[in-house]
Amino acid sequence: EPEVTQTPSHQVTQMGQEVILRCVPISNHLYFYWYRQILGQKVEFLVSFYNNEISEKSEIFDDQFSVERPDGSNFTLKIRSTKLEDSAMYFCASSDGGLGEKLFFGSGTQLSVL
Amino acid sequence: AQRVTQPEKLLSVFKGAPVELKCNYSYSGSPELFWYVQYSRQRLQLLLRHISRESIKGFTADLNKGETSFHLKKPFAQEEDSAMYYCALKRNQGGKLIFGQGTELSVKP
């Protein structure tokens, strides 16, 4: 079965630094998502992306966050100036749309902000 | 606002016992409901969706609109069923998934 690939698997950064989390969605998928999970909490939606633009974003996804699909295969999440509370597991997902569509998740990037 | 509630954080049963993981939702429209599972050290993956009315690995879930529930059931639990189970709701095509808190299922031998 095809897989969503995320790199790196772990990222440690200093507070205030910029980080870029990378994802390669499944090639024929049209919808792309970022979710995050703070330790011990639920999986939270951050942003969805379709047709080269953000289709929906949560309150968490403030001006410090941005997404990009720079080359038609990668899908990146950038955090401009990381805060301690950004420490979480970040999941990328993609789907082909359609009724009852199945989201395919990546294995996640564990971000630790020190 | 849309919300998914999984009241049990941890459910522990013995092998061969029946299992029911509870999920309730709040949404005024017609949602799409899903169960996702995360086995140890593996990625989140779809277990089943209400629209397919399928049985996967012996699990079933029926959407009860009157009770706004989508409980996950299996008549005889297996040790390999031990995992985190997430109930999720989606409003529309390409829309975001709203997850519940998750229930950790532990099946003891």
Interface residues (C-beta under 8 A of the other chain):
Chain A: V4 L30 Y31 Y33 Y35 Q41 K42 V43 E44 F45 S48 Y50 S55 E56 S58 F91 A93 S95 G97 G98 L99 G100 E101 K102 L103 F105 G106 S107 G108
Chain B: E32 Y36 Q42 R43 L44 Q45 L46 R49 H50 I51 S52 Y86 K90 Q93 G94 G95 K96 L97 I98 F99 G100 Q101 G102
